[in-house]
Amino acid sequence: MPTALSVYVNGNKVLDYENNYREPGLLRRRLDEMDIDMNEGIEINGEMIDSPNKQQRAHYITLSLLYSIENANEGMISATCAYLANRLPELKQIRATEADQEVTLDFIFDEVN
């Protein structure tokens, strides 16, 4: 099965996510719950966004994914990867660059993992 999503941090591959969730109904509910939570607003870089669009949601979820990777939170890693793979199925790679307290994210849609 091809990798659904690869995550790179500072040029190093840290994760390959395979989209092989066995309970699609449960997954759909969990992803919908994540969207409902974000409908209440999200905060990115200290800025409150009341009605986040698809790109802002992906940015927010990716920041959560990076935090989860850093803290080895397998459940959250799985949830955030599932969200990104399902809500942005054309997304192939996330490239994060961390410098000091800032993170730059690049979403790659056209390169195979």
Biopython code that builds the backbone (N, CA, C, O; Angstrom):
import numpy as np
from Bio.PDB.StructureBuilder import StructureBuilder

atoms = [
    (1, "MET", "N", (0.844, -1.180, 0.000)),
    (1, "MET", "CA", (0.000, 0.000, 0.000)),
    (1, "MET", "C", (0.887, 1.241, 0.000)),
    (1, "MET", "O", (1.824, 1.316, 0.796)),
    (2, "PRO", "N", (0.619, 2.223, -0.875)),
    (2, "PRO", "CA", (1.450, 3.423, -0.894)),
    (2, "PRO", "C", (1.231, 4.258, 0.365)),
    (2, "PRO", "O", (0.156, 4.251, 0.965)),
    (3, "THR", "N", (2.276, 4.970, 0.740)),
    (3, "THR", "CA", (2.191, 5.843, 1.890)),
    (3, "THR", "C", (1.241, 6.987, 1.577)),
    (3, "THR", "O", (1.346, 7.619, 0.526)),
    (4, "ALA", "N", (0.319, 7.252, 2.485)),
    (4, "ALA", "CA", (-0.635, 8.330, 2.279)),
    (4, "ALA", "C", (0.005, 9.686, 2.540)),
    (4, "ALA", "O", (-0.320, 10.672, 1.877)),
    (5, "LEU", "N", (0.922, 9.733, 3.515)),
    (5, "LEU", "CA", (1.474, 11.010, 3.934)),
    (5, "LEU", "C", (2.831, 10.798, 4.600)),
    (5, "LEU", "O", (2.990, 9.909, 5.436)),
    (6, "SER", "N", (3.800, 11.621, 4.223)),
    (6, "SER", "CA", (5.114, 11.608, 4.874)),
    (6, "SER", "C", (5.324, 12.950, 5.542)),
    (6, "SER", "O", (4.925, 13.991, 5.019)),
    (7, "VAL", "N", (5.959, 12.914, 6.713)),
    (7, "VAL", "CA", (6.219, 14.128, 7.482)),
    (7, "VAL", "C", (7.725, 14.260, 7.674)),
    (7, "VAL", "O", (8.396, 13.331, 8.121)),
    (8, "TYR", "N", (8.242, 15.444, 7.322)),
    (8, "TYR", "CA", (9.650, 15.761, 7.478)),
    (8, "TYR", "C", (9.780, 16.939, 8.446)),
    (8, "TYR", "O", (9.015, 17.900, 8.375)),
    (9, "VAL", "N", (10.750, 16.852, 9.341)),
    (9, "VAL", "CA", (11.052, 17.960, 10.238)),
    (9, "VAL", "C", (12.526, 18.292, 10.066)),
    (9, "VAL", "O", (13.397, 17.445, 10.263)),
    (10, "ASN", "N", (12.786, 19.527, 9.700)),
    (10, "ASN", "CA", (14.160, 19.998, 9.461)),
    (10, "ASN", "C", (14.912, 19.084, 8.498)),
    (10, "ASN", "O", (16.093, 18.797, 8.693)),
    (11, "GLY", "N", (14.218, 18.634, 7.461)),
    (11, "GLY", "CA", (14.831, 17.823, 6.418)),
    (11, "GLY", "C", (14.886, 16.338, 6.692)),
    (11, "GLY", "O", (15.273, 15.571, 5.810)),
    (12, "ASN", "N", (14.512, 15.905, 7.881)),
    (12, "ASN", "CA", (14.551, 14.486, 8.233)),
    (12, "ASN", "C", (13.149, 13.893, 8.243)),
    (12, "ASN", "O", (12.230, 14.459, 8.836)),
    (13, "LYS", "N", (12.990, 12.749, 7.581)),
    (13, "LYS", "CA", (11.694, 12.086, 7.608)),
    (13, "LYS", "C", (11.466, 11.526, 9.006)),
    (13, "LYS", "O", (12.285, 10.766, 9.523)),
    (14, "VAL", "N", (10.345, 11.910, 9.613)),
    (14, "VAL", "CA", (10.039, 11.454, 10.968)),
    (14, "VAL", "C", (8.826, 10.528, 11.008)),
    (14, "VAL", "O", (8.569, 9.872, 12.017)),
    (15, "LEU", "N", (8.082, 10.480, 9.898)),
    (15, "LEU", "CA", (6.855, 9.695, 9.930)),
    (15, "LEU", "C", (6.358, 9.392, 8.529)),
    (15, "LEU", "O", (6.349, 10.263, 7.659)),
    (16, "ASP", "N", (5.948, 8.159, 8.319)),
    (16, "ASP", "CA", (5.172, 7.751, 7.148)),
    (16, "ASP", "C", (3.839, 7.269, 7.675)),
    (16, "ASP", "O", (3.791, 6.383, 8.529)),
    (17, "TYR", "N", (2.762, 7.836, 7.183)),
    (17, "TYR", "CA", (1.425, 7.443, 7.623)),
    (17, "TYR", "C", (0.750, 6.644, 6.522)),
    (17, "TYR", "O", (0.663, 7.081, 5.374)),
    (18, "GLU", "N", (0.275, 5.465, 6.896)),
    (18, "GLU", "CA", (-0.495, 4.618, 5.988)),
    (18, "GLU", "C", (-1.960, 4.761, 6.364)),
    (18, "GLU", "O", (-2.324, 4.573, 7.525)),
    (19, "ASN", "N", (-2.776, 5.081, 5.427)),
    (19, "ASN", "CA", (-4.197, 5.294, 5.685)),
    (19, "ASN", "C", (-4.922, 3.943, 5.647)),
    (19, "ASN", "O", (-5.526, 3.581, 4.637)),
    (20, "ASN", "N", (-4.852, 3.209, 6.755)),
    (20, "ASN", "CA", (-5.442, 1.868, 6.793)),
    (20, "ASN", "C", (-6.345, 1.683, 8.012)),
    (20, "ASN", "O", (-6.329, 0.632, 8.652)),
    (21, "TYR", "N", (-7.113, 2.686, 8.320)),
    (21, "TYR", "CA", (-8.019, 2.636, 9.462)),
    (21, "TYR", "C", (-9.096, 1.591, 9.204)),
    (21, "TYR", "O", (-9.679, 1.571, 8.120)),
    (22, "ARG", "N", (-9.371, 0.729, 10.165)),
    (22, "ARG", "CA", (-10.263, -0.415, 9.957)),
    (22, "ARG", "C", (-11.732, -0.136, 10.258)),
    (22, "ARG", "O", (-12.591, -0.940, 9.896)),
    (23, "GLU", "N", (-12.039, 0.970, 10.902)),
    (23, "GLU", "CA", (-13.423, 1.289, 11.234)),
    (23, "GLU", "C", (-13.796, 2.632, 10.630)),
    (23, "GLU", "O", (-13.772, 3.649, 11.323)),
    (24, "PRO", "N", (-14.146, 2.652, 9.331)),
    (24, "PRO", "CA", (-14.372, 3.928, 8.657)),
    (24, "PRO", "C", (-15.491, 4.773, 9.272)),
    (24, "PRO", "O", (-15.399, 6.000, 9.252)),
    (25, "GLY", "N", (-16.532, 4.165, 9.812)),
    (25, "GLY", "CA", (-17.609, 4.933, 10.437)),
    (25, "GLY", "C", (-17.124, 5.654, 11.682)),
    (25, "GLY", "O", (-17.461, 6.818, 11.903)),
    (26, "LEU", "N", (-16.337, 4.967, 12.490)),
    (26, "LEU", "CA", (-15.784, 5.560, 13.709)),
    (26, "LEU", "C", (-14.804, 6.678, 13.352)),
    (26, "LEU", "O", (-14.819, 7.743, 13.968)),
    (27, "LEU", "N", (-13.961, 6.432, 12.364)),
    (27, "LEU", "CA", (-13.017, 7.447, 11.919)),
    (27, "LEU", "C", (-13.757, 8.687, 11.436)),
    (27, "LEU", "O", (-13.404, 9.804, 11.813)),
    (28, "ARG", "N", (-14.764, 8.502, 10.618)),
    (28, "ARG", "CA", (-15.535, 9.627, 10.089)),
    (28, "ARG", "C", (-16.114, 10.467, 11.229)),
    (28, "ARG", "O", (-16.082, 11.697, 11.173)),
    (29, "ARG", "N", (-16.640, 9.807, 12.256)),
    (29, "ARG", "CA", (-17.190, 10.524, 13.419)),
    (29, "ARG", "C", (-16.098, 11.310, 14.142)),
    (29, "ARG", "O", (-16.307, 12.464, 14.516)),
    (30, "ARG", "N", (-14.952, 10.697, 14.336)),
    (30, "ARG", "CA", (-13.853, 11.380, 15.025)),
    (30, "ARG", "C", (-13.376, 12.601, 14.245)),
    (30, "ARG", "O", (-13.113, 13.654, 14.826)),
    (31, "LEU", "N", (-13.268, 12.456, 12.941)),
    (31, "LEU", "CA", (-12.835, 13.585, 12.112)),
    (31, "LEU", "C", (-13.884, 14.688, 12.116)),
    (31, "LEU", "O", (-13.546, 15.871, 12.162)),
    (32, "ASP", "N", (-15.151, 14.304, 12.067)),
    (32, "ASP", "CA", (-16.229, 15.296, 12.142)),
    (32, "ASP", "C", (-16.195, 16.030, 13.483)),
    (32, "ASP", "O", (-16.439, 17.236, 13.535)),
    (33, "GLU", "N", (-15.893, 15.310, 14.566)),
    (33, "GLU", "CA", (-15.780, 15.946, 15.887)),
    (33, "GLU", "C", (-14.632, 16.950, 15.909)),
    (33, "GLU", "O", (-14.745, 18.010, 16.525)),
    (34, "MET", "N", (-13.534, 16.621, 15.242)),
    (34, "MET", "CA", (-12.410, 17.557, 15.168)),
    (34, "MET", "C", (-12.835, 18.826, 14.429)),
    (34, "MET", "O", (-12.488, 19.934, 14.838)),
    (35, "ASP", "N", (-13.587, 18.658, 13.336)),
    (35, "ASP", "CA", (-14.072, 19.824, 12.594)),
    (35, "ASP", "C", (-15.033, 20.654, 13.437)),
    (35, "ASP", "O", (-14.971, 21.883, 13.416)),
    (36, "ILE", "N", (-15.914, 19.998, 14.174)),
    (36, "ILE", "CA", (-16.863, 20.715, 15.030)),
    (36, "ILE", "C", (-16.110, 21.533, 16.074)),
    (36, "ILE", "O", (-16.452, 22.688, 16.328)),
    (37, "ASP", "N", (-15.086, 20.935, 16.679)),
    (37, "ASP", "CA", (-14.267, 21.668, 17.649)),
    (37, "ASP", "C", (-13.614, 22.889, 17.003)),
    (37, "ASP", "O", (-13.582, 23.964, 17.601)),
    (38, "MET", "N", (-13.095, 22.729, 15.790)),
    (38, "MET", "CA", (-12.441, 23.850, 15.113)),
    (38, "MET", "C", (-13.435, 24.907, 14.654)),
    (38, "MET", "O", (-13.060, 26.064, 14.460)),
    (39, "ASN", "N", (-14.704, 24.524, 14.477)),
    (39, "ASN", "CA", (-15.730, 25.506, 14.117)),
    (39, "ASN", "C", (-15.877, 26.582, 15.188)),
    (39, "ASN", "O", (-16.348, 27.685, 14.913)),
    (40, "GLU", "N", (-15.470, 26.249, 16.412)),
    (40, "GLU", "CA", (-15.541, 27.206, 17.530)),
    (40, "GLU", "C", (-14.397, 28.214, 17.466)),
    (40, "GLU", "O", (-14.384, 29.186, 18.220)),
    (41, "GLY", "N", (-13.446, 27.988, 16.577)),
    (41, "GLY", "CA", (-12.299, 28.866, 16.431)),
    (41, "GLY", "C", (-11.021, 28.151, 16.798)),
    (41, "GLY", "O", (-11.024, 27.206, 17.586)),
    (42, "ILE", "N", (-9.932, 28.611, 16.221)),
    (42, "ILE", "CA", (-8.612, 28.055, 16.491)),
    (42, "ILE", "C", (-7.623, 29.202, 16.683)),
    (42, "ILE", "O", (-7.864, 30.332, 16.258)),
    (43, "GLU", "N", (-6.518, 28.885, 17.328)),
    (43, "GLU", "CA", (-5.467, 29.883, 17.506)),
    (43, "GLU", "C", (-4.207, 29.389, 16.817)),
    (43, "GLU", "O", (-3.731, 28.283, 17.071)),
    (44, "ILE", "N", (-3.676, 30.232, 15.940)),
    (44, "ILE", "CA", (-2.429, 29.937, 15.240)),
    (44, "ILE", "C", (-1.500, 31.126, 15.428)),
    (44, "ILE", "O", (-1.847, 32.259, 15.093)),
    (45, "ASN", "N", (-0.325, 30.858, 15.965)),
    (45, "ASN", "CA", (0.682, 31.905, 16.186)),
    (45, "ASN", "C", (0.125, 33.096, 16.962)),
    (45, "ASN", "O", (0.422, 34.249, 16.651)),
    (46, "GLY", "N", (-0.676, 32.801, 17.961)),
    (46, "GLY", "CA", (-1.220, 33.849, 18.807)),
    (46, "GLY", "C", (-2.409, 34.592, 18.225)),
    (46, "GLY", "O", (-2.943, 35.499, 18.864)),
    (47, "GLU", "N", (-2.833, 34.225, 17.026)),
    (47, "GLU", "CA", (-3.970, 34.882, 16.377)),
    (47, "GLU", "C", (-5.192, 33.964, 16.444)),
    (47, "GLU", "O", (-5.135, 32.798, 16.054)),
    (48, "MET", "N", (-6.292, 34.515, 16.946)),
    (48, "MET", "CA", (-7.537, 33.755, 17.017)),
    (48, "MET", "C", (-8.255, 33.846, 15.675)),
    (48, "MET", "O", (-8.459, 34.937, 15.143)),
    (49, "ILE", "N", (-8.633, 32.699, 15.139)),
    (49, "ILE", "CA", (-9.352, 32.631, 13.863)),
    (49, "ILE", "C", (-10.720, 32.046, 14.156)),
    (49, "ILE", "O", (-10.835, 30.873, 14.512)),
    (50, "ASP", "N", (-11.759, 32.861, 14.009)),
    (50, "ASP", "CA", (-13.117, 32.451, 14.383)),
    (50, "ASP", "C", (-13.714, 31.424, 13.426)),
    (50, "ASP", "O", (-14.382, 30.487, 13.863)),
    (51, "SER", "N", (-13.482, 31.589, 12.140)),
    (51, "SER", "CA", (-14.043, 30.680, 11.130)),
    (51, "SER", "C", (-12.917, 30.182, 10.238)),
    (51, "SER", "O", (-12.739, 30.684, 9.128)),
    (52, "PRO", "N", (-12.154, 29.198, 10.710)),
    (52, "PRO", "CA", (-10.996, 28.751, 9.931)),
    (52, "PRO", "C", (-11.398, 28.067, 8.630)),
    (52, "PRO", "O", (-12.365, 27.308, 8.571)),
    (53, "ASN", "N", (-10.613, 28.364, 7.580)),
    (53, "ASN", "CA", (-10.830, 27.705, 6.292)),
    (53, "ASN", "C", (-10.040, 26.393, 6.255)),
    (53, "ASN", "O", (-9.383, 26.029, 7.231)),
    (54, "LYS", "N", (-10.107, 25.707, 5.151)),
    (54, "LYS", "CA", (-9.467, 24.393, 5.011)),
    (54, "LYS", "C", (-7.954, 24.472, 5.239)),
    (54, "LYS", "O", (-7.383, 23.613, 5.911)),
    (55, "GLN", "N", (-7.314, 25.488, 4.689)),
    (55, "GLN", "CA", (-5.863, 25.660, 4.838)),
    (55, "GLN", "C", (-5.494, 25.948, 6.288)),
    (55, "GLN", "O", (-4.522, 25.393, 6.800)),
    (56, "GLN", "N", (-6.248, 26.796, 6.946)),
    (56, "GLN", "CA", (-5.975, 27.124, 8.341)),
    (56, "GLN", "C", (-6.178, 25.906, 9.244)),
    (56, "GLN", "O", (-5.421, 25.696, 10.192)),
    (57, "ARG", "N", (-7.196, 25.113, 8.945)),
    (57, "ARG", "CA", (-7.422, 23.885, 9.706)),
    (57, "ARG", "C", (-6.244, 22.925, 9.533)),
    (57, "ARG", "O", (-5.781, 22.326, 10.503)),
    (58, "ALA", "N", (-5.760, 22.780, 8.299)),
    (58, "ALA", "CA", (-4.623, 21.899, 8.035)),
    (58, "ALA", "C", (-3.382, 22.389, 8.789)),
    (58, "ALA", "O", (-2.630, 21.584, 9.337)),
    (59, "HIS", "N", (-3.174, 23.682, 8.815)),
    (59, "HIS", "CA", (-2.039, 24.263, 9.534)),
    (59, "HIS", "C", (-2.148, 23.956, 11.027)),
    (59, "HIS", "O", (-1.176, 23.530, 11.650)),
    (60, "TYR", "N", (-3.305, 24.168, 11.585)),
    (60, "TYR", "CA", (-3.554, 23.923, 13.011)),
    (60, "TYR", "C", (-3.348, 22.450, 13.359)),
    (60, "TYR", "O", (-2.683, 22.126, 14.343)),
    (61, "ILE", "N", (-3.922, 21.564, 12.548)),
    (61, "ILE", "CA", (-3.795, 20.123, 12.792)),
    (61, "ILE", "C", (-2.337, 19.689, 12.655)),
    (61, "ILE", "O", (-1.870, 18.839, 13.413)),
    (62, "THR", "N", (-1.621, 20.264, 11.698)),
    (62, "THR", "CA", (-0.211, 19.915, 11.522)),
    (62, "THR", "C", (0.619, 20.357, 12.721)),
    (62, "THR", "O", (1.522, 19.633, 13.140)),
    (63, "LEU", "N", (0.334, 21.519, 13.274)),
    (63, "LEU", "CA", (1.038, 21.939, 14.489)),
    (63, "LEU", "C", (0.757, 20.965, 15.633)),
    (63, "LEU", "O", (1.650, 20.648, 16.419)),
    (64, "SER", "N", (-0.484, 20.494, 15.721)),
    (64, "SER", "CA", (-0.826, 19.482, 16.730)),
    (64, "SER", "C", (-0.081, 18.184, 16.470)),
    (64, "SER", "O", (0.373, 17.527, 17.407)),
    (65, "LEU", "N", (0.048, 17.812, 15.205)),
    (65, "LEU", "CA", (0.794, 16.607, 14.837)),
    (65, "LEU", "C", (2.261, 16.731, 15.261)),
    (65, "LEU", "O", (2.815, 15.799, 15.843)),
    (66, "LEU", "N", (2.883, 17.857, 14.977)),
    (66, "LEU", "CA", (4.287, 18.046, 15.346)),
    (66, "LEU", "C", (4.476, 17.972, 16.855)),
    (66, "LEU", "O", (5.436, 17.367, 17.332)),
    (67, "TYR", "N", (3.580, 18.576, 17.597)),
    (67, "TYR", "CA", (3.635, 18.519, 19.056)),
    (67, "TYR", "C", (3.481, 17.066, 19.528)),
    (67, "TYR", "O", (4.164, 16.630, 20.454)),
    (68, "SER", "N", (2.580, 16.330, 18.881)),
    (68, "SER", "CA", (2.347, 14.932, 19.247)),
    (68, "SER", "C", (3.556, 14.059, 18.941)),
    (68, "SER", "O", (3.877, 13.151, 19.708)),
    (69, "ILE", "N", (4.225, 14.325, 17.828)),
    (69, "ILE", "CA", (5.441, 13.587, 17.487)),
    (69, "ILE", "C", (6.516, 13.867, 18.540)),
    (69, "ILE", "O", (7.181, 12.950, 19.023)),
    (70, "GLU", "N", (6.671, 15.126, 18.882)),
    (70, "GLU", "CA", (7.677, 15.527, 19.870)),
    (70, "GLU", "C", (7.445, 14.856, 21.226)),
    (70, "GLU", "O", (8.394, 14.548, 21.947)),
    (71, "ASN", "N", (6.171, 14.634, 21.561)),
    (71, "ASN", "CA", (5.818, 14.054, 22.854)),
    (71, "ASN", "C", (5.441, 12.573, 22.776)),
    (71, "ASN", "O", (4.953, 12.003, 23.752)),
    (72, "ALA", "N", (5.665, 11.953, 21.619)),
    (72, "ALA", "CA", (5.392, 10.528, 21.404)),
    (72, "ALA", "C", (3.963, 10.141, 21.807)),
    (72, "ALA", "O", (3.742, 9.102, 22.429)),
    (73, "ASN", "N", (3.004, 10.992, 21.443)),
    (73, "ASN", "CA", (1.595, 10.733, 21.729)),
    (73, "ASN", "C", (0.986, 10.002, 20.524)),
    (73, "ASN", "O", (0.464, 10.632, 19.604)),
    (74, "GLU", "N", (1.061, 8.678, 20.545)),
    (74, "GLU", "CA", (0.644, 7.854, 19.411)),
    (74, "GLU", "C", (-0.818, 8.062, 19.016)),
    (74, "GLU", "O", (-1.142, 8.104, 17.829)),
    (75, "GLY", "N", (-1.691, 8.191, 20.003)),
    (75, "GLY", "CA", (-3.109, 8.395, 19.702)),
    (75, "GLY", "C", (-3.354, 9.674, 18.935)),
    (75, "GLY", "O", (-4.117, 9.687, 17.969)),
    (76, "MET", "N", (-2.708, 10.756, 19.360)),
    (76, "MET", "CA", (-2.883, 12.038, 18.688)),
    (76, "MET", "C", (-2.178, 12.055, 17.337)),
    (76, "MET", "O", (-2.665, 12.679, 16.394)),
    (77, "ILE", "N", (-1.043, 11.379, 17.235)),
    (77, "ILE", "CA", (-0.355, 11.266, 15.944)),
    (77, "ILE", "C", (-1.291, 10.598, 14.942)),
    (77, "ILE", "O", (-1.451, 11.073, 13.817)),
    (78, "SER", "N", (-1.902, 9.502, 15.354)),
    (78, "SER", "CA", (-2.826, 8.775, 14.487)),
    (78, "SER", "C", (-4.019, 9.639, 14.090)),
    (78, "SER", "O", (-4.406, 9.670, 12.922)),
    (79, "ALA", "N", (-4.599, 10.336, 15.058)),
    (79, "ALA", "CA", (-5.781, 11.166, 14.783)),
    (79, "ALA", "C", (-5.466, 12.318, 13.839)),
    (79, "ALA", "O", (-6.225, 12.583, 12.906)),
    (80, "THR", "N", (-4.347, 13.006, 14.075)),
    (80, "THR", "CA", (-4.017, 14.147, 13.232)),
    (80, "THR", "C", (-3.612, 13.703, 11.819)),
    (80, "THR", "O", (-3.961, 14.361, 10.839)),
    (81, "CYS", "N", (-2.886, 12.600, 11.716)),
    (81, "CYS", "CA", (-2.541, 12.080, 10.388)),
    (81, "CYS", "C", (-3.798, 11.644, 9.633)),
    (81, "CYS", "O", (-3.936, 11.907, 8.438)),
    (82, "ALA", "N", (-4.701, 10.982, 10.332)),
    (82, "ALA", "CA", (-5.951, 10.553, 9.696)),
    (82, "ALA", "C", (-6.727, 11.762, 9.202)),
    (82, "ALA", "O", (-7.284, 11.738, 8.104)),
    (83, "TYR", "N", (-6.767, 12.814, 10.001)),
    (83, "TYR", "CA", (-7.480, 14.021, 9.585)),
    (83, "TYR", "C", (-6.877, 14.565, 8.297)),
    (83, "TYR", "O", (-7.593, 14.811, 7.326)),
    (84, "LEU", "N", (-5.562, 14.750, 8.289)),
    (84, "LEU", "CA", (-4.901, 15.318, 7.112)),
    (84, "LEU", "C", (-5.049, 14.426, 5.884)),
    (84, "LEU", "O", (-5.322, 14.924, 4.792)),
    (85, "ALA", "N", (-4.876, 13.121, 6.045)),
    (85, "ALA", "CA", (-4.978, 12.195, 4.916)),
    (85, "ALA", "C", (-6.395, 12.125, 4.358)),
    (85, "ALA", "O", (-6.580, 11.929, 3.157)),
    (86, "ASN", "N", (-7.390, 12.284, 5.216)),
    (86, "ASN", "CA", (-8.771, 12.193, 4.762)),
    (86, "ASN", "C", (-9.340, 13.517, 4.276)),
    (86, "ASN", "O", (-10.112, 13.543, 3.318)),
    (87, "ARG", "N", (-8.975, 14.602, 4.917)),
    (87, "ARG", "CA", (-9.505, 15.912, 4.523)),
    (87, "ARG", "C", (-8.729, 16.524, 3.365)),
    (87, "ARG", "O", (-9.257, 17.353, 2.624)),
    (88, "LEU", "N", (-7.465, 16.110, 3.213)),
    (88, "LEU", "CA", (-6.623, 16.573, 2.101)),
    (88, "LEU", "C", (-5.993, 15.353, 1.430)),
    (88, "LEU", "O", (-4.780, 15.165, 1.520)),
    (89, "PRO", "N", (-6.789, 14.525, 0.763)),
    (89, "PRO", "CA", (-6.256, 13.269, 0.226)),
    (89, "PRO", "C", (-5.150, 13.460, -0.812)),
    (89, "PRO", "O", (-4.378, 12.535, -1.062)),
    (90, "GLU", "N", (-5.063, 14.630, -1.413)),
    (90, "GLU", "CA", (-4.019, 14.900, -2.399)),
    (90, "GLU", "C", (-2.689, 15.309, -1.752)),
    (90, "GLU", "O", (-1.675, 15.414, -2.442)),
    (91, "LEU", "N", (-2.685, 15.540, -0.441)),
    (91, "LEU", "CA", (-1.477, 15.924, 0.282)),
    (91, "LEU", "C", (-0.525, 14.727, 0.373)),
    (91, "LEU", "O", (-0.905, 13.653, 0.838)),
    (92, "LYS", "N", (0.713, 14.929, -0.076)),
    (92, "LYS", "CA", (1.713, 13.851, -0.091)),
    (92, "LYS", "C", (2.750, 13.994, 1.015)),
    (92, "LYS", "O", (3.179, 13.005, 1.610)),
    (93, "GLN", "N", (3.149, 15.245, 1.287)),
    (93, "GLN", "CA", (4.210, 15.479, 2.260)),
    (93, "GLN", "C", (3.933, 16.748, 3.048)),
    (93, "GLN", "O", (3.318, 17.695, 2.557)),
    (94, "ILE", "N", (4.403, 16.733, 4.275)),
    (94, "ILE", "CA", (4.466, 17.946, 5.081)),
    (94, "ILE", "C", (5.933, 18.138, 5.412)),
    (94, "ILE", "O", (6.600, 17.223, 5.895)),
    (95, "ARG", "N", (6.423, 19.327, 5.150)),
    (95, "ARG", "CA", (7.813, 19.647, 5.472)),
    (95, "ARG", "C", (7.790, 20.798, 6.481)),
    (95, "ARG", "O", (7.380, 21.915, 6.167)),
    (96, "ALA", "N", (8.232, 20.501, 7.671)),
    (96, "ALA", "CA", (8.265, 21.495, 8.740)),
    (96, "ALA", "C", (9.709, 21.889, 9.008)),
    (96, "ALA", "O", (10.602, 21.044, 9.076)),
    (97, "THR", "N", (9.916, 23.186, 9.160)),
    (97, "THR", "CA", (11.228, 23.701, 9.520)),
    (97, "THR", "C", (11.073, 24.467, 10.815)),
    (97, "THR", "O", (10.307, 25.427, 10.907)),
    (98, "GLU", "N", (11.820, 24.023, 11.818)),
    (98, "GLU", "CA", (11.767, 24.654, 13.131)),
    (98, "GLU", "C", (13.028, 25.483, 13.331)),
    (98, "GLU", "O", (14.145, 24.997, 13.149)),
    (99, "ALA", "N", (12.830, 26.739, 13.709)),
    (99, "ALA", "CA", (13.944, 27.634, 14.011)),
    (99, "ALA", "C", (13.533, 28.492, 15.190)),
    (99, "ALA", "O", (12.563, 29.247, 15.123)),
    (100, "ASP", "N", (14.288, 28.365, 16.272)),
    (100, "ASP", "CA", (13.960, 29.047, 17.524)),
    (100, "ASP", "C", (12.548, 28.643, 17.944)),
    (100, "ASP", "O", (12.291, 27.457, 18.150)),
    (101, "GLN", "N", (11.656, 29.572, 18.072)),
    (101, "GLN", "CA", (10.284, 29.283, 18.487)),
    (101, "GLN", "C", (9.310, 29.290, 17.314)),
    (101, "GLN", "O", (8.100, 29.206, 17.522)),
    (102, "GLU", "N", (9.818, 29.387, 16.083)),
    (102, "GLU", "CA", (8.954, 29.470, 14.905)),
    (102, "GLU", "C", (9.004, 28.183, 14.093)),
    (102, "GLU", "O", (10.034, 27.516, 14.001)),
    (103, "VAL", "N", (7.857, 27.861, 13.507)),
    (103, "VAL", "CA", (7.745, 26.692, 12.640)),
    (103, "VAL", "C", (7.189, 27.147, 11.298)),
    (103, "VAL", "O", (6.158, 27.817, 11.232)),
    (104, "THR", "N", (7.886, 26.775, 10.233)),
    (104, "THR", "CA", (7.416, 27.046, 8.881)),
    (104, "THR", "C", (6.923, 25.731, 8.300)),
    (104, "THR", "O", (7.612, 24.714, 8.381)),
    (105, "LEU", "N", (5.737, 25.751, 7.719)),
    (105, "LEU", "CA", (5.156, 24.541, 7.151)),
    (105, "LEU", "C", (5.027, 24.669, 5.647)),
    (105, "LEU", "O", (4.600, 25.700, 5.127)),
    (106, "ASP", "N", (5.403, 23.602, 4.957)),
    (106, "ASP", "CA", (5.188, 23.490, 3.512)),
    (106, "ASP", "C", (4.353, 22.240, 3.274)),
    (106, "ASP", "O", (4.699, 21.149, 3.728)),
    (107, "PHE", "N", (3.262, 22.413, 2.564)),
    (107, "PHE", "CA", (2.393, 21.305, 2.194)),
    (107, "PHE", "C", (2.684, 20.951, 0.755)),
    (107, "PHE", "O", (2.553, 21.788, -0.138)),
    (108, "ILE", "N", (3.082, 19.702, 0.526)),
    (108, "ILE", "CA", (3.501, 19.253, -0.806)),
    (108, "ILE", "C", (2.412, 18.330, -1.361)),
    (108, "ILE", "O", (2.078, 17.307, -0.764)),
    (109, "PHE", "N", (1.870, 18.716, -2.513)),
    (109, "PHE", "CA", (0.784, 17.963, -3.116)),
    (109, "PHE", "C", (1.214, 17.194, -4.365)),
    (109, "PHE", "O", (0.479, 16.325, -4.834)),
    (110, "ASP", "N", (2.379, 17.496, -4.902)),
    (110, "ASP", "CA", (2.738, 16.943, -6.200)),
    (110, "ASP", "C", (3.972, 16.056, -6.217)),
    (110, "ASP", "O", (4.426, 15.676, -7.297)),
    (111, "GLU", "N", (4.527, 15.714, -5.073)),
    (111, "GLU", "CA", (5.707, 14.852, -5.034)),
    (111, "GLU", "C", (5.366, 13.548, -4.340)),
    (111, "GLU", "O", (4.778, 13.534, -3.258)),
    (112, "VAL", "N", (5.742, 12.461, -4.975)),
    (112, "VAL", "CA", (5.508, 11.146, -4.398)),
    (112, "VAL", "C", (6.466, 10.945, -3.241)),
    (112, "VAL", "O", (7.603, 11.414, -3.274)),
    (113, "ASN", "N", (6.003, 10.247, -2.224)),
    (113, "ASN", "CA", (6.807, 10.015, -1.017)),
    (113, "ASN", "C", (7.957, 9.073, -1.293)),
    (113, "ASN", "O", (8.735, 8.767, -0.390)),
]
sb = StructureBuilder()
sb.init_structure("model")
sb.init_model(0)
sb.init_chain("A")
sb.init_seg("    ")
for serial, (resi, resn, name, xyz) in enumerate(atoms, 1):
    if name == "N":
        sb.init_residue(resn, " ", resi, " ")
    sb.init_atom(name, np.array(xyz, "f"), 0.0, 1.0, " ", f" {name:<3s}", serial, name[0])
structure = sb.get_structure()
